[in-house]
Amino acid sequence: MKEFIRTMCINNGIWIEKSMDKLQLREFIYTLRPMYTPSELRRFGPKGDGGYIMPDDLDGVGGCVSPGVSTECGFDVQIAELGIDVHLADASVSGPPVSHPKFTFSKLYVDTFDGVDTVTIDKFSRSISPGNDLILQMDIEGAEYRVLNSASDRLLSRFRIMVIEFHSLAALFTPFGFQEISSVFRKLLSTHNIVHIHPNNASTVISAGPIIIPQCMEFTFYRKDRSNFEYRSLRYPHPLDVKNVGDRRDIALPRCWCGPDA
């Protein structure tokens, strides 16, 4: 009977699967709660979609790796205005919407292999200011999981700050999705701490009791050697947070992502 129901559902475009153990999921989300850093957080980019909050700690940064080019690149422009070379990559567009002398554009997808229109993040970043710290700004519509899992530990350690938009986070409710997504976060947390999370209100929210997961969220990671970190009760939304979509209801970071004292 179970197989019959599953077959009927698949034929109608629906997939049924046992959900992730809720206690295990809550414990994992607890490990992602943002940490306090005495380094000042600042908004870079526009007041809306494409703007990100991250530590104002860019002195000595040798370059910005920016896979995924959109119609908005205010973040990249502001980083370039600080004198930092910005290396953009996206095979779906002919170039960034605006030009800047500090921009270098490659018509390539950053992926897990080198091909005609693809390049690994290690190869793409290898020649960028060798020996110096980098920052990463990544919004590649779901490919971030496989790209980050394929990145070398050596490269990840070069990123002083990483701002990454993670998509399809509700897949954490499924065993397979939990395994794939949690492995990426655990890898990143070996060298960095999360210092900010902002839900993207262009997406929906999926909930199961006290577990509430926005489908798309922006995470800011800060390398562990750059600051003193501690868990505190942090205010969310952050005073510098701005809705991605101005005419849609905002999504506050759910309490389960903030820790027990939120």
C-alpha positions in Angstrom: 0.0 0.0 0.0 2.8 2.4 0.9 4.5 1.8 -2.5 1.2 2.2 -4.3 0.6 5.6 -2.6 4.1 6.7 -3.3 3.8 5.7 -6.9 0.6 7.6 -7.3 2.1 10.7 -5.7 5.2 10.6 -7.9 2.9 10.3 -11.0 1.2 13.5 -9.8 4.4 15.4 -9.1 4.5 14.8 -5.4 7.3 13.1 -3.4 6.6 11.6 0.0 9.5 10.9 2.4 9.9 10.4 6.1 10.8 13.7 7.8 14.0 14.4 9.7 14.1 13.6 13.4 12.9 16.9 15.0 15.3 16.8 18.0 18.3 16.2 15.8 17.2 19.1 13.6 16.7 21.5 16.5 20.2 20.6 17.9 21.8 21.3 14.5 20.0 24.6 14.1 21.2 25.5 17.6 24.8 25.2 16.4 24.1 27.9 13.8 23.0 30.6 16.1 25.0 33.8 15.4 27.8 34.8 17.7 28.6 38.3 19.0 31.8 39.9 17.7 33.2 43.2 19.0 34.1 44.0 15.4 31.6 46.6 14.1 29.0 45.2 11.7 28.3 47.4 8.7 26.0 47.2 5.7 27.7 47.0 2.4 25.6 47.5 -0.8 22.1 48.8 -1.3 19.3 49.1 1.2 17.4 46.2 -0.2 18.2 43.0 -2.2 22.0 42.8 -2.8 23.0 44.5 0.4 24.7 42.5 3.1 25.8 43.0 6.7 29.4 41.9 7.6 32.3 43.0 9.9 34.0 46.2 8.9 37.4 44.4 8.8 38.7 44.8 5.2 42.1 46.3 5.7 44.7 44.1 3.9 42.0 42.1 2.0 43.5 41.2 -1.4 40.3 40.5 -3.4 36.6 39.7 -3.4 35.4 36.5 -5.0 31.9 37.1 -6.3 30.2 34.1 -8.1 26.7 34.9 -9.3 26.0 38.2 -11.1 22.6 39.8 -10.9 21.0 43.0 -12.1 22.1 44.6 -8.8 25.8 44.7 -7.9 25.9 47.6 -5.4 27.8 45.4 -3.0 30.5 44.7 -5.5 30.7 48.4 -6.4 31.2 49.5 -2.8 33.9 46.9 -2.2 35.6 48.0 -5.4 35.4 51.6 -4.3 37.5 50.6 -1.2 40.3 49.7 -3.6 39.6 45.9 -3.5 39.7 43.9 -6.8 36.3 42.2 -7.3 36.3 39.0 -9.4 32.9 38.1 -10.7 31.8 34.9 -12.5 28.5 33.9 -14.2 27.9 32.2 -17.5 24.3 33.2 -17.7 25.0 36.9 -18.3 27.4 38.8 -20.6 28.7 40.9 -17.7 27.9 42.9 -14.6 25.2 45.6 -14.9 27.7 48.3 -14.4 31.4 48.5 -15.0 34.2 49.4 -12.7 38.0 49.4 -13.2 38.3 47.1 -10.2 36.0 44.5 -11.7 37.2 41.4 -13.5 34.4 39.3 -15.1 34.6 35.7 -16.2 31.7 34.2 -18.2 31.8 31.0 -16.3 29.7 29.1 -13.7 31.5 28.3 -10.5 30.9 24.6 -10.0 32.5 21.4 -8.9 34.5 20.7 -12.2 36.4 22.6 -14.9 34.6 22.6 -18.2 33.8 24.7 -21.2 31.7 27.1 -19.2 32.5 26.0 -15.6 35.3 26.4 -13.2 36.0 25.2 -9.7 36.1 27.8 -6.9 39.7 26.8 -6.1 40.9 27.3 -9.7 38.9 30.6 -10.0 40.5 32.0 -6.8 44.0 30.6 -7.1 45.6 33.5 -8.8 43.8 36.2 -6.9 46.3 38.1 -4.7 48.2 35.0 -3.5 49.1 35.0 0.1 46.5 37.6 1.1 43.1 37.2 2.7 40.0 37.3 0.5 36.3 37.8 1.0 33.6 35.8 -0.6 30.1 36.9 -1.6 28.1 34.1 -3.1 24.6 33.9 -4.5 24.4 31.0 -7.0 20.8 29.8 -6.6 21.3 26.5 -4.8 24.7 25.5 -6.3 26.4 26.8 -3.1 26.1 23.5 -1.4 28.1 21.4 -3.9 30.5 24.3 -4.6 31.4 24.8 -0.9 31.6 21.1 -0.2 34.1 20.8 -3.1 36.2 23.8 -1.9 39.6 23.0 -0.3 40.2 23.8 3.3 43.2 25.9 2.2 41.0 28.1 0.1 38.2 28.5 2.8 40.9 29.5 5.3 41.8 32.4 3.0 38.4 33.9 3.2 38.4 36.3 6.1 34.6 37.0 5.6 32.1 35.0 3.7 28.6 36.2 2.8 26.5 33.4 1.4 22.9 33.2 0.4 21.7 29.6 1.1 18.6 28.4 -0.8 16.1 25.5 -0.3 16.8 25.4 3.5 13.5 23.7 4.1 15.1 20.6 2.7 16.6 20.3 6.2 13.3 18.6 7.1 14.2 15.6 5.0 17.0 13.1 5.9 18.8 13.5 2.6 18.6 17.3 2.6 19.7 17.4 6.3 22.8 15.3 5.5 23.8 17.5 2.5 23.1 20.9 4.0 24.5 20.2 7.5 27.7 18.8 6.0 28.4 22.2 4.4 27.7 24.2 7.5 29.8 21.9 9.7 32.7 22.3 7.2 32.4 26.1 7.3 32.1 26.2 11.0 35.5 24.5 11.4 37.2 27.7 10.4 34.5 30.4 10.8 31.8 31.6 13.1 28.4 32.9 12.0 27.9 36.5 13.0 24.7 37.4 11.2 21.7 35.8 9.6 19.0 37.5 7.5 16.0 35.8 6.0 15.2 36.7 2.4 11.5 37.7 2.3 11.3 36.7 -1.4 10.9 33.1 -0.1 8.5 31.3 2.1 8.7 29.9 5.6 8.2 26.2 6.5 7.4 25.3 10.1 6.9 22.2 12.2 6.0 23.2 15.7 8.8 25.3 17.2 11.1 24.7 14.2 10.7 27.4 11.7 12.9 27.5 8.6 12.9 30.3 6.1 13.6 28.8 2.7 16.3 31.3 1.8 18.7 33.1 4.2 21.8 35.2 4.0 24.6 34.1 6.4 27.7 36.0 7.3 30.8 34.0 8.4 33.8 35.5 10.1 37.1 33.7 10.4 37.8 32.6 13.9 41.2 34.2 14.2 39.9 37.7 13.4 38.0 38.4 16.6 36.9 37.3 20.0 33.5 35.6 19.8 30.9 34.8 22.4 27.2 33.9 22.5 25.0 36.8 23.6 21.3 37.6 23.2 21.4 39.5 19.9 18.7 41.7 18.5 17.0 40.5 15.3 16.2 41.9 12.9 19.5 43.8 13.1 19.1 47.6 13.0 20.8 47.5 9.6 18.6 44.8 8.1 16.4 45.8 5.2 13.8 43.7 3.4 15.0 42.1 0.2 11.5 42.8 -1.4 10.1 46.1 -0.3 6.4 45.4 -1.0 6.4 42.0 0.8 6.0 41.2 4.5 9.4 40.9 6.3 10.5 37.7 7.8 12.1 38.0 11.3 14.8 35.5 12.1 12.8 32.8 13.9 13.6 32.3 17.6 14.9 28.7 17.1 17.8 30.2 15.1 18.8 32.7 17.8 19.4 30.5 20.7 17.4 29.9 24.0 18.0 33.4 25.3 16.7 35.3 22.2 
